[in-house]
């Protein structure tokens, strides 16, 4: 399982951070960071990302 973000496509809008049920995402100045220990790769973040910058592979 993996979680990837295309940093050049990320708008830093925080939509993914606000919907993460595990609180695994954090919006930093340089973009979204994922805490792999908390992330369950549910894919909710990738569904709400406006530019589709997040890819979750199970």
N, C-alpha and C positions, 0 to 999 in steps of 0.2 A: 504494500500500500504506500502511496506517496501523494504528496501535496506540492504543487509547484505554482509559482506566480511569475508572470511575465512582467517584470518591473517597469519596462518601457510602456506598457499598456495600462498599468495601474493608475487610477485617477486620485488615489488617496482619499476617497470619499467616505470610507468607514462603513459602508453598507455591509460588508462581510463581517466586520467586527461586531456590529450590532445584532446579528442573527446567530452567531456561533453559540450553540447550546452548551458547549464545554468550556467556553471562555478561553479558547486556545489561540485566538488572534489578538494582536495588539497593533495599533496604528502608531507608527513612529515617524519621525521627520523624514527618514529615507524610505518609507513605505511600510507595508504590512509585514509583520513578523508572525510566524507560526510556531507555537510550542508543540513540538512533535510528541512530547510525553502526554499532553492533554488531548491532542487531536485524534478523533476516532474516524476520520476520513468519511464523514457522513455526506459531504457534498453540498450542504445547504449554502455555504459561502460561495461556491462556484455558480449556483443558480441565481443568486441575487447580485452578482458582480456585473455592473452595467457594461463595461467593455469586455467582459468574459476573459479577464486576465488570469483567472485561477483555474487550474486543472487538478482534479482529484482522480487518482487511479487506484482502484481496489485490486 
